[in-house]
Amino acid sequence: MNKNERIPATGAVDQAAFETAIRDNLSPEGVAAIIAFLQPAAFYKPANEDALAALQQVEWLADTLTEMLGADEHNRLMERLGL
């Protein structure tokens, strides 16, 4: 993918298809683990425009996955998994 073909960080995807693919292929625990490992990216200070665009996509993914689980379930799983 070149920089002119970036996935928008706005959630401009087929949300239903995205959620179906995640639910069909990952357990809630797997989703919680992904979120846990994506969250530290929020503390990264991008060095350039490309890095900022990539970081925005990572943050969008973490936020979208968290919304899919729901805040209470996300927190419960994080605690249960020790993340």
C-alpha angles and dihedrals in degrees: 000000000000124000092262090061098055120150107244115250088220098085092256094159135105091278096192093051091045093052092045091052092049094047093045094051108030135050119229086253090055091050091049090051092050090051091049092054094044096050097076088063087076088071093054115106107215116231096206145005095273091052091048091052091050092048091051089055092050090050091048090053094048091048093046093049091047090052090050092055096039122234097267094049091044092053092045092051093045090054094044092049093044093239 
